[in-house]
Amino acid sequence: MDDAATDRRRREAAARLSALIRAFPGRRIVVLGDLVADEFVHGDIARISREAPVLILEHTHTDVAPGGGGNSVANLRALGAAPLPVGVVGRDESGRRLLGAFRRRRIDVTHVLHEPGYRTPSKSRLLAGGVHTRRQQIVRLDRGAPHGELPAATTRRLAAALRRAVAHADALLVADYGYGAATPTLVRTVADRLLAAEVVVSVDSRFRVAEFGGVSACTPNQEELERAVGSGTLDEAGVGAAGRRLLRRTGNRCVLVTRGARGMSLFTRRRPALAVPAWGGDEVVDVTGAGDTVISTFTLALACGASEADAARLANYAAGIAVHKAGTATVAPRELLAAVRQDLGR
């Protein structure tokens, strides 16, 4: 292909992707997910303790951000969408702080259940550093509900909330972290009707991605893909075979495998696999929540009419931006537009 044709294709791609980003605002994306409170406790290193060989930190501040499925909600909101979270929090401090983080972002929490006796999952990360250095995570403390199933009564209430939420949805994003709010059984109660109406249904599942069948898309990372097909560590050819196998097994319309520094691999029916090279610099700051950024951008783009390939490219840009930020980061439309222009020119 000559240079003129290549330039034309790049301009056309840039125009398509930019138009999709401009179509993001106001899209109604329901997120059925396990809602987690991500806490970041920051401290400056003061000295080494005399009691044990550990650092003593002087606490500076604490940040709380939506984590788990809540990070997908926050990412959608940052991209301009109108996300509707459906999930469970406890009547505890972590639950209150998580809902407060949603409300500060002007996110509708009408469909979030407040369950007595339920302990909101929280992940507290302790970050240490000097006054003039970047803080690094040194330990994480997880608290709250254990992995497993929710009580039957809670599940029934959650199903009713989900049915109400998806009544006018442009997409349903399922964020399954194993705490019981986003199960294959619950998704099946609404998925067929949504798919028949050409509403996007996407799934990100930490432990059971293969159990969510017949949906628009799933976005496992390579480790989750390996677990789903029962393999060991996969090489390049092995990823290709496993991606096809998962596509056939689930009957999904596509499988997008995230592979860190190796980018992404997209598998769709009746088309060759598409390799999407990782975008951005090599100096990764923090990969926390990058998978949530991927599925949020990918789902939102599909809801705006993008092809799977263009949605994957936008998700790849978003991931490249997010991993250069600390914590559970989000991405703004202007950052995505800048990435498109930088990569493709326009």
C-alpha positions in Angstrom: 0.0 0.0 0.0 1.4 3.4 -1.0 2.0 6.3 1.4 -1.0 8.2 0.2 -3.4 5.3 0.8 -1.9 4.7 4.2 -2.4 8.3 5.1 -6.0 8.2 3.9 -6.7 5.1 6.0 -5.2 6.8 9.1 -7.3 9.9 8.6 -10.4 7.9 8.1 -9.7 5.9 11.3 -9.0 9.1 13.3 -12.2 10.6 12.1 -14.2 7.4 13.0 -12.7 7.1 16.5 -13.0 10.8 17.2 -16.7 10.7 16.2 -17.3 7.8 18.6 -15.7 9.7 21.5 -17.9 12.7 20.8 -21.0 10.4 20.9 -20.2 9.1 24.4 -22.0 11.8 26.5 -25.4 10.8 27.9 -25.2 7.1 27.0 -27.1 5.1 29.6 -24.9 2.2 30.7 -26.1 -0.1 33.5 -23.4 -1.7 35.5 -24.3 -4.9 37.4 -21.3 -5.4 39.6 -19.6 -6.1 42.9 -19.1 -2.6 44.4 -15.8 -2.2 46.3 -14.4 0.8 48.3 -10.8 1.4 47.3 -9.0 3.3 50.1 -5.5 4.8 49.5 -3.7 5.7 52.7 -0.8 8.0 52.0 2.2 8.5 54.4 5.7 10.0 54.4 8.5 7.8 55.6 9.7 9.1 59.0 12.1 6.4 60.2 12.6 2.7 60.9 10.7 1.3 63.9 12.7 0.2 66.9 10.0 -2.4 67.6 10.4 -4.3 64.3 12.2 -3.8 61.0 9.3 -1.8 59.5 8.8 1.7 58.2 7.1 4.3 60.4 4.9 6.6 58.3 3.5 10.0 59.1 0.0 9.9 57.7 -0.7 12.7 55.2 -4.1 11.9 53.7 -6.6 9.2 52.8 -8.5 8.9 49.5 -11.5 6.7 48.8 -12.5 5.8 45.2 -15.0 3.4 43.7 -13.4 0.0 43.1 -14.4 -3.3 41.7 -17.5 -2.8 39.5 -17.6 0.7 41.0 -14.5 1.6 39.1 -16.2 0.7 35.8 -19.0 3.1 36.9 -16.5 5.9 37.6 -14.8 5.3 34.3 -18.0 5.5 32.4 -18.9 8.7 34.2 -15.5 10.3 33.4 -16.0 9.4 29.7 -19.3 11.3 29.7 -21.8 8.4 30.0 -24.7 8.2 32.4 -23.9 5.0 34.3 -26.4 3.3 36.5 -24.8 1.0 39.1 -26.8 -2.0 40.3 -25.2 -3.7 43.3 -25.1 -4.1 47.1 -23.4 -2.1 49.9 -23.6 -2.5 53.6 -24.8 -0.1 56.2 -21.3 0.6 57.2 -18.6 3.2 56.9 -17.2 1.7 53.7 -20.6 1.6 52.1 -21.3 5.2 53.1 -18.0 6.4 51.7 -18.5 4.5 48.5 -21.9 6.0 47.9 -20.5 9.4 48.7 -17.8 8.9 46.1 -20.6 8.1 43.5 -22.7 11.1 44.5 -19.8 13.5 44.2 -19.5 12.3 40.6 -23.3 12.8 40.1 -24.0 9.2 39.7 -27.5 7.9 40.3 -27.4 5.3 43.1 -31.1 4.5 43.1 -30.5 0.9 42.2 -27.8 0.2 44.8 -29.2 -1.9 47.7 -28.4 -1.1 51.3 -28.3 -4.5 53.0 -28.1 -4.8 56.8 -25.6 -7.4 57.8 -23.7 -7.1 54.6 -20.1 -5.8 54.9 -19.1 -3.6 52.0 -15.8 -5.1 50.4 -13.0 -2.6 50.9 -9.3 -2.7 49.8 -7.0 -0.5 51.8 -3.7 0.3 50.1 -0.9 1.8 52.2 1.4 4.0 50.1 4.8 5.2 51.4 7.4 7.6 50.1 9.6 10.5 50.8 8.5 14.1 50.7 10.0 14.5 47.2 9.4 11.0 45.8 6.5 9.2 44.3 4.7 7.0 46.9 4.7 3.2 46.3 2.2 0.7 47.6 3.8 -1.4 50.3 0.8 -3.4 51.6 -2.9 -4.0 50.9 -5.5 -4.9 53.5 -8.8 -6.5 52.3 -11.9 -6.4 54.4 -15.7 -6.9 54.1 -17.9 -9.6 52.5 -16.2 -12.9 51.5 -16.4 -14.2 48.0 -19.4 -16.4 47.4 -23.2 -16.2 46.9 -25.5 -13.6 48.3 -28.6 -14.6 50.4 -31.6 -15.6 48.2 -33.7 -12.6 49.4 -30.9 -10.2 48.5 -30.6 -11.8 45.1 -34.3 -11.4 44.4 -34.2 -7.7 45.3 -31.1 -7.3 43.1 -32.9 -9.0 40.2 -35.8 -6.6 40.6 -33.4 -3.6 40.7 -31.7 -4.9 37.5 -34.9 -5.2 35.6 -35.9 -1.7 36.4 -32.4 -0.3 35.6 -32.1 -1.9 32.1 -35.6 -0.7 30.9 -34.0 2.1 28.9 -30.4 1.0 28.8 -28.0 1.5 25.9 -25.8 -1.3 27.3 -25.3 -3.6 30.3 -21.8 -4.0 31.7 -21.3 -6.9 34.1 -18.4 -6.6 36.5 -18.0 -9.9 38.4 -15.4 -9.8 41.2 -16.8 -12.9 42.9 -18.8 -11.3 45.8 -22.1 -12.5 44.5 -23.8 -9.5 43.0 -23.0 -10.3 39.3 -23.8 -13.9 38.7 -24.4 -15.8 35.4 -27.9 -16.7 36.6 -28.8 -13.1 37.3 -27.5 -11.9 34.0 -29.5 -14.5 32.1 -32.7 -13.1 33.5 -32.3 -9.9 31.3 -29.7 -10.8 28.7 -31.9 -12.4 26.1 -34.3 -9.6 25.9 -31.5 -7.0 25.8 -29.6 -8.8 23.0 -32.8 -9.2 21.0 -33.3 -5.4 21.2 -29.6 -5.1 20.0 -28.5 -3.7 23.4 -24.9 -4.5 24.2 -24.1 -6.9 27.0 -20.5 -7.2 28.1 -18.8 -9.2 30.8 -15.6 -8.8 32.9 -15.4 -11.8 35.3 -12.5 -12.5 37.6 -13.0 -16.2 38.0 -15.8 -17.5 35.7 -15.8 -15.7 32.4 -16.7 -18.9 30.5 -20.0 -19.2 32.5 -21.4 -16.0 30.9 -22.5 -17.3 27.5 -24.2 -15.7 24.5 -23.4 -12.1 25.3 -21.9 -9.3 23.1 -18.4 -9.4 24.5 -16.2 -10.5 27.4 -12.8 -9.0 28.3 -10.6 -11.5 30.2 -6.9 -10.8 30.8 -4.5 -13.5 29.7 -4.4 -15.1 33.2 -8.2 -15.3 33.2 -8.2 -16.7 29.7 -5.7 -19.4 30.8 -7.9 -20.3 33.7 -11.1 -20.4 31.6 -9.6 -22.9 29.1 -7.6 -24.9 31.7 -4.2 -24.2 30.3 -0.8 -23.2 31.7 1.0 -20.1 30.6 0.3 -19.5 26.9 2.6 -18.3 24.2 1.5 -16.2 21.2 0.1 -19.2 19.3 -1.5 -20.6 22.5 -3.3 -17.3 23.1 -4.8 -17.4 19.6 -6.0 -21.0 20.1 -7.4 -20.3 23.6 -9.2 -17.1 22.4 -10.9 -19.0 19.7 -11.8 -21.8 22.1 -13.4 -19.4 24.6 -15.3 -17.7 21.7 -16.7 -21.1 20.6 -17.4 -22.3 24.2 -19.3 -19.1 25.2 -21.0 -18.3 22.0 -20.2 -14.7 22.6 -20.0 -12.3 19.7 -16.4 -11.4 20.6 -13.6 -12.0 23.1 -11.1 -9.2 23.9 -8.1 -10.5 25.7 -6.0 -7.9 27.5 -2.3 -8.8 27.7 -0.5 -5.9 29.5 2.6 -4.8 27.6 1.7 -7.1 24.7 -1.5 -5.1 24.0 -4.8 -6.8 23.2 -6.0 -9.7 21.1 -9.6 -9.5 19.6 -11.4 -12.6 18.5 -14.7 -12.3 16.6 -16.7 -14.8 14.6 -15.7 -15.5 11.0 -12.8 -13.0 11.1 -9.1 -13.3 11.7 -7.9 -12.4 15.2 -6.8 -8.8 15.5 -3.7 -7.9 17.4 -3.8 -4.4 19.0 -0.3 -3.3 20.1 -0.1 -1.6 23.5 -0.2 2.2 23.3 1.7 4.6 25.5 5.1 4.9 27.0 7.0 2.1 28.9 7.0 3.9 32.3 3.9 2.3 33.8 2.9 4.0 37.1 0.0 1.8 38.3 -2.1 -1.0 36.7 -4.8 -0.9 39.4 -8.2 -1.0 37.7 -6.9 -0.9 34.2 -9.2 -3.8 33.2 -12.2 -1.7 34.4 -11.0 1.1 32.1 -10.8 -1.3 29.2 -14.3 -2.8 29.5 -15.9 0.6 30.2 -14.4 2.2 27.1 -15.0 -0.9 25.0 -18.7 -1.2 26.1 -19.4 2.5 25.7 -17.9 2.5 22.2 -20.0 -0.5 21.2 -23.1 1.2 22.6 -22.3 4.1 20.2 -22.3 1.8 17.2 -18.5 1.1 17.0 -17.2 -2.0 15.3 -15.5 -4.5 17.7 -12.1 -3.5 16.2 -12.6 0.3 16.7 -14.0 -0.3 20.2 -10.9 -2.3 21.0 -8.6 0.4 19.7 -10.3 3.0 21.8 -10.1 0.7 24.9 -6.4 0.2 24.2 -5.8 4.0 24.1 -7.7 4.3 27.4 -5.7 1.6 29.1 -2.5 3.2 28.0 -3.6 6.5 29.5 -4.9 4.9 32.8 -1.7 2.9 33.6 0.3 6.2 33.6 -1.8 7.5 36.5 -1.7 6.4 40.2 -4.5 4.5 41.8 -7.9 3.5 40.3 -7.7 6.1 37.6 -10.2 7.3 35.0 -9.8 8.7 31.6 -11.5 11.8 30.1 -12.7 12.2 26.5 -10.2 14.9 25.8 -7.4 12.5 26.8 -8.8 9.9 24.4 -9.1 12.4 21.6 -5.5 13.5 22.2 -4.3 9.9 22.1 -6.1 9.4 18.7 -4.5 12.5 17.3 -1.1 11.6 18.6 -1.3 8.1 17.2 -3.1 8.7 13.9 -2.9 12.4 13.4 -5.8 14.7 12.6 
